[in-house]
């Protein structure tokens, strides 16, 4: 069912700028990736439904784009169009976003001067299941290595897919740079708790901050956390 026929969601879309990234069921089907035959047709339909700022590059089709909101930068990655089969060997040939999209991402995030840089993709890093970034470890490692080697501050991660919402933390001992906060927002339509995440940025203060809340449909807030820019820097 088109969620835009649900009245409260339709009101939200009418009054709130809205951008989208697809995941497996938007793209083709459960855990599907670049092997599907009709992915170009899926992309054209997605473009008709969501008015994102841009779609891929002239010679690199896909749903990825960069968005600046105030002085916060969002790097929205397409983890489906170029994705290797999830059951392929987890080695250096297995791809989540592909080489051309990675090069675009690396250029964009290295050039960013924003105090917060949010990497967003449909899949979680490793919350649960087989269809995660951990199943594409080469791709995850090269993103983390690029952040580490270029000493890029202010990185947060956003994801979905798992039909629930939470704040997860990947410690410095895992990432190699600083604690990486992953905000999962994935319960509003496919869970009993109807959960979602909000991020409220304050970049007007000397140490910019983002206040993250996990909110359930009944109004309860099981998790919230203020993250300061100074926490997201290499020594």
TORDRENLUM-160549 format. One line per 10 residues: their letters; for each residue x, y, z of C-alpha. Coordinates in steps of 0.001 Angstrom, whole numbers. Each point is the difference from the previous one (the first is absolute). Layout:
<pts>
A = X/Y/Z ~ ...;
</pts>
This chain:
<pts>
XXXXXXXXXX = 0/0/0 ~ 1215/3497/-810 ~ 714/1567/3413 ~ -997/3369/-1436 ~ -3607/-1158/182 ~ 306/-248/3796 ~ -1371/3362/1149 ~ 2480/858/2822 ~ 2944/-884/-2256 ~ -1495/1983/-2871;
XXXXXXXXXX = -220/3045/2295 ~ 3645/-482/1014 ~ 1120/-112/-3634 ~ -2073/3063/-836 ~ 1622/2125/2710 ~ 3507/-1482/287 ~ 2821/-233/-2575 ~ 461/-3731/-578 ~ 2833/-1966/-1619 ~ 328/-3731/-450;
XXXXXXXXXX = 2402/-2880/-460 ~ -1222/-3403/-1063 ~ 698/-3334/1593 ~ -644/-3540/-1191 ~ -3806/7/-250 ~ -84/3434/-1611 ~ 2642/-1172/-2467 ~ -999/-3534/-982 ~ -625/-2478/2821 ~ 1351/-1521/3187;
XXXXXXXXXX = 3803/347/207 ~ 272/682/-3747 ~ 2817/1943/-1611 ~ 1588/863/-3298 ~ -664/-3412/-1487 ~ -3673/785/-703 ~ -903/463/-3663 ~ -2331/2989/332 ~ 2034/2263/2249 ~ 42/2864/-2516;
XXXXXXXXXX = -3791/-106/-147 ~ -127/-16/3825 ~ 2188/3085/46 ~ -2238/1871/-2431 ~ -3100/-791/2091 ~ 1770/1122/3188 ~ 883/3302/-1671 ~ -3658/564/-814 ~ -1028/-592/3621 ~ 2726/1915/1878;
XXXXXXXXXX = 1280/3442/-983 ~ 3526/-371/1389 ~ 2538/2779/-725 ~ 1793/-2224/-2536 ~ 395/-3601/-1081 ~ 3464/-1468/-502 ~ 2344/1443/-2610 ~ -366/342/-3787 ~ 2097/-3112/-612 ~ -769/-1726/3317;
XXXXXXXXXX = -3718/-710/390 ~ -1422/-509/3466 ~ -2018/1554/2802 ~ 2948/1514/1909 ~ 250/3733/697 ~ 1443/2640/2324 ~ -2232/2385/1943 ~ 960/2999/2131 ~ -2515/1074/2645 ~ 1247/3158/1648;
XXXXXXXXXX = 3645/-827/622 ~ -525/-3751/427 ~ 920/-2202/-2975 ~ -1770/-3265/-829 ~ 1613/-2587/-2270 ~ -2790/-2352/-1031 ~ 1411/-3226/-1418 ~ -1698/-2389/-2408 ~ 704/-3452/1422 ~ -2126/-1907/-2532;
XXXXXXXXXX = 739/923/-3622 ~ 3614/-1256/99 ~ -350/-2506/2820 ~ 1466/-3479/-383 ~ -2199/-2930/985 ~ -207/-151/3802 ~ 1018/-3685/-28 ~ 3178/629/-2039 ~ 3353/-622/1762 ~ 801/2888/2358;
XXXXXXXXXX = 3251/985/-1685 ~ 1590/2926/-1865 ~ -2177/-620/-3080 ~ -3287/383/1873 ~ -1564/3455/-356 ~ -2707/1976/1785 ~ 205/3356/-1820 ~ 2536/-686/-2747 ~ 3265/1713/-891 ~ -1350/3020/-1911;
XXXXXXXXXX = -2466/906/2748 ~ 2729/-418/2603 ~ 2260/2429/-1881 ~ -2853/2526/-149 ~ -644/-420/3740 ~ 3707/332/868 ~ 329/3269/-1934 ~ -3154/1435/1532 ~ 673/-827/3647 ~ 3651/1052/-203;
XXXXXXXXXX = -1060/3414/-1334 ~ -2690/497/2657 ~ 582/2706/2621 ~ -3227/-774/1883 ~ 327/-701/3751 ~ -2197/-3088/-508 ~ 221/-2340/-2981 ~ -2797/-2575/-85 ~ 497/-3164/-2049 ~ -3402/-1525/-760;
XXXXXXXXXX = -824/-3346/-1575 ~ -2828/-2498/166 ~ 2004/-2791/1617 ~ 1260/-28/3569 ~ 3659/-541/749 ~ -658/-3218/1933 ~ -3198/265/2031 ~ -1393/-3340/-1147 ~ -392/-2397/-2907 ~ 2168/-794/-2987;
XXXXXXXXXX = -791/3084/-2062 ~ 2284/2445/1833 ~ 3202/1933/-659 ~ 1876/-2643/1987 ~ -889/-2440/-2776 ~ 1821/2419/-2341 ~ 3026/515/2180 ~ 2352/1216/-2741 ~ -2337/2904/-794 ~ -520/909/3648;
XXXXXXXXXX = 3717/-195/745 ~ 966/2298/-2839 ~ -2501/2637/1132 ~ 1317/-230/3557 ~ 3601/13/-1245 ~ -649/3116/-2093 ~ -1481/1807/3015 ~ 2932/-1068/2154 ~ 2787/803/-2487 ~ -1486/3406/-858;
XXXXXXXXXX = -827/776/3640 ~ -3560/987/-887 ~ -1912/1288/3041 ~ -3700/78/774 ~ -1194/-3226/-1633 ~ -3324/-1556/990 ~ -1731/-2968/-1640 ~ -3724/-423/-739 ~ -1687/-3217/-1128 ~ -3277/-1901/-41;
XXXXXXXXXX = -1199/-3425/-1233 ~ -496/-1884/3294 ~ -3551/1141/914 ~ 1059/1622/3257 ~ 1852/3114/1103 ~ 3019/393/2267 ~ 3285/1774/637 ~ 2950/-2336/-508 ~ 3644/833/717 ~ 2984/-1464/-1840;
XXXXXXXXXX = 2982/653/2281 ~ 3327/1505/-985 ~ 1603/-3417/442 ~ -2181/-1204/-2897 ~ 47/3013/-2337 ~ 3583/1138/546 ~ -908/3703/256 ~ -2617/875/2698 ~ -3256/-1428/1308 ~ -2413/-100/-2941;
XXXXXXXXXX = -3647/564/911 ~ -2495/-1809/-2225 ~ -3586/1228/133 ~ -2456/-2629/-1261 ~ -3449/1330/-945 ~ -2089/-2859/-1326 ~ -3174/-692/1910 ~ -2625/2540/-964 ~ -1795/-2217/-2544 ~ 1121/-3554/751;
XXXXXXXXXX = 29/-527/3751 ~ -2351/-75/2960 ~ 1735/2950/1653 ~ -214/2283/-3110 ~ 3379/1428/936 ~ 2168/2584/-1718 ~ 3058/2157/707 ~ 414/3767/107 ~ 3259/1963/-155 ~ 39/3621/1224;
XXXXXXXXXX = 3229/1820/-901 ~ 1337/3105/1695 ~ 2963/1378/-1910 ~ -189/3503/1491 ~ 1994/-860/3125 ~ 3793/-341/339 ~ -302/-3782/296 ~ -2827/-910/-2428 ~ -2329/-2775/1092 ~ -2693/-2336/-1240;
XXXXXXXXXX = -2731/-1316/2286 ~ -1263/-3391/-1152 ~ -3328/-1452/1154 ~ -1584/-3371/-661 ~ -3749/597/196 ~ -2747/-2620/99 ~ -3479/507/-1363 ~ -1431/307/3511 ~ 2269/3002/626 ~ 2517/-1805/2208;
XXXXXXXXXX = 3730/628/-459 ~ 1944/-3186/845 ~ 3342/1443/-1149 ~ 1458/3472/-386 ~ 3523/1320/-135 ~ 1758/3330/-536 ~ 3139/-375/-2115 ~ 2469/2859/-162 ~ 2295/814/-2866 ~ 2997/-289/2308;
XXXXX = -797/-3708/485 ~ 374/-621/-3719 ~ 3614/967/-519 ~ 3236/-1893/-173 ~ 2626/1009/2607;
</pts>
